[in-house]
């Protein structure tokens, strides 16, 4: 592999990924994982789409080994299913399964907010409050990408305060799994405004160190998302 021509490694992936690869920050498995994961979360690979390692290997111009490792990682976080050694497919969650996943995430997010109220630095608390204020001020006018980026940054700050590796790994896993469904919920009329208000409450209680209310509103935020999705399903 030539460090001078990283763009020859995998066609169609972001240049930033190649820089990280050349500098040693990401392996081929990491880059393949992110590329496939992003296609799943964006809907480019819809539920039940087959993930053939040979085909993906040709498309990305890398060997099958990092592709297989990436698929195994996607299986471990629940985005891909594989049964009885058959071809792996993008996961297609049943309604009840997704509800359960959101309920578990609700509990974990509440715990994460409590931990942040206890241990987040003042500088990060102020940054969290600013992100929440940005949504209050202009959330409904934001593009979908800008809204998603604000949401990602908001939760990443909270997760960074989690000191227990197992809890942090679990909550990040559930964040990935529910991303597609969150954006569907945020597209419902009025939901983006409610999200902004919920983020503001979470940030406020973390800022003042109120662990009980931080946990309460951290959990409520995600309970409200699944309620929104349930209403959307009933309309359909």
N, C-alpha and C positions, 0 to 999 in steps of 0.2 A: 504494500500500500504506500503510495507516494504522499507525503505530507504536503507537497506543493499543489496537488490536484485532488483535494477532498471532495469536490463536487462530482467526481467520477464514481464515488462509492455507491451512493443511493440516489437515484433520479427522483426528482419531485419533492424532496424534503427541504425544510428551511435551511438557509446557509448558516444560521446561528448554531444549528445542531452540529454541523461539520466542524465549526471552530471549536466547539466543546470537545468533539471527538478527537481532533488533532492535538488539542491541549491536554488530553487525558482525562477529561471530566466525565465523558460518557462512553460507554462501550457500544458496539454494534447492536447488542441485545437491547440496551436502553433506548437507542434511537428507533429501532424497529418497534419496540413496545409503545413508545410515544406516538409514532406515526399511525399504527393500527388503532391504538386507543382513541386518538383524536378523530379518526375516521368513524369509529363507533359512536362516539359522543356527539359528533356533528350530524349523524344520520346518514353519512355517505355510505356506511355499511349498516343497513337496517337489520332488525332482529331476524335471526335464523339464516343470515348470510354465511355461507361456508368459508372457512379460512384454510385454504390449501397451502401448505408450507412450500411446495414446489413452485406453485404459481406466484406466491408472494416473493419467493427467492428470486425468480426471474424478473419480476416487476421492480424490486428494490435493488437488484444487482448485487446481492450479498448471498453468502452460503445459507443452507437450510438450518444449520445449527442455531445461530442467533434468532432466526425466525421461530423455530420450535421453542426456544427458551422464552421468547417474548410471549408466545401464545400460552405457554404454561403459566406465566406470570399473570396474564389476563384472566386465565381460568381461576387463579388463586384469589383475585379481587372480585370475581363474580360477573365480569363482563362477557365471558365466553364460557360455553358449555361443551363438554365432551363426554360421551358415555360409551362404555364397552369398546374402547379403542377406535371408535368411529371418527370421522372427520370432525374437527372442531367447528362450532358455529357460534355466531354472535348470540348472546343470551336474549331470550324473549321472556320477560318477567310476566307472570300472571298477576292479575289485579291484587289478589290477596297478598302475594309475595312482596309486591312493591309497597303496600301499606305497612307490612311488618317491618320492612327495611327502613321506611321513614320513621316509624315509631321508635325503633332502636336508635336511629340517628338522632332523633329528638332528645332521647335520654343522654346520649353521649355529648351532644352539643351543649346541653344544660350543664353537664359536668365540666366541660371545657371552659365555659363562661365563668363558672365558679372558681376554677383554678386561675383563670386570668385575673379576676377581681382580687385574688390573693397575691399573685406573684408577678403580674405584668409590670414592666418598668413605666415610670411616669411618661417618658418620651413616647413609648409605644401606645400608651393609653390616649395620649393627645392625638397621635396619628389615627388611631381607631375612631376617635370622636370626629376627626376631620373627614374621614371616609363616610361616616354616617351622615354628617352634615351635608356633604356633597350630594348624597342621594336625596336628602330632604329638599335641597335647593333646586336640583335639576334632574332628578331620577327619571321622571316621566318624559323628559325631552331627550334623554340619553339614547344613543344607538344601542342595539342589543349587545354588541361587542363591548361597548364602554360600560354598560350595566353589569355584564358578566365579569369584566375585569375588576370593577369596584367590589363586587361580591366576593370574588376570589381573594383579593387583597385583604378584605375585611376579615374573612375567616382564617386566612393564613396567619394573620397577626395573633389571632386567638389561639390557633393550634401551636404556634411557636412557644406559648407559655406553658404548654403541657410538659410536665417533667417525667411522666411515666411513659416509657417507650411503647409498651403494649397498647395503652389507651390512644396514644398519638397515632400509631399504625392503624388501629381499628377505625378511628374517626376519619382519617385520610382515605381509607378504603371506601367507607360509606359515602364520603364526599364525591368520589369518582363515580360510584355506581349510580348515584341519584342526580348527577349533573343534567342528563338529558331531560329528566322529568321535571326538574326545577325550572328549567327554561320554558317548558310548556306551561307550567303554572304561572310564571311571571308574565306570560303573554296574555293572560286573562285580564279583562278590563278592570282597572283599579288595584290589581295585585301589586304592581310595582310601587304604588304609593304606600300600601300597607307594609311592604317589605322595608321601605325606607323608614317608616315609623318604628317598626320592630327592631331594625338595626340600631336606630337612635336610642331606644330604651336599653338594649343590651349594652351599647357603648357607655351610656350614662351610668349604669349601675356598676360596670367594670371600673369606670373612671373614679367613682367615689368609694370603691372597695366594698360594695354591698354584695357579698357572696350569695345570699339567699335569693335576692331579686335578680341577680345576674343569671343564676341557674334557672330560675322560674321563666324568665323571658327568653333565654336561650332555647329552652325546651318548647315553649309556646310558638316561637318563630317557625319551627319545623312541623309542629302539629298543624299550624295554619296552612302550610304548603300542601300537606296531604289532604286537608279538607277542601282546598281549592281544586285539587286534581280530582277528587271524588265528585265534586259538583260538575266539573267538566265532563267526566265520564257519564253522568246522569243525563246531561244535555244530549250527548251522542246517542 
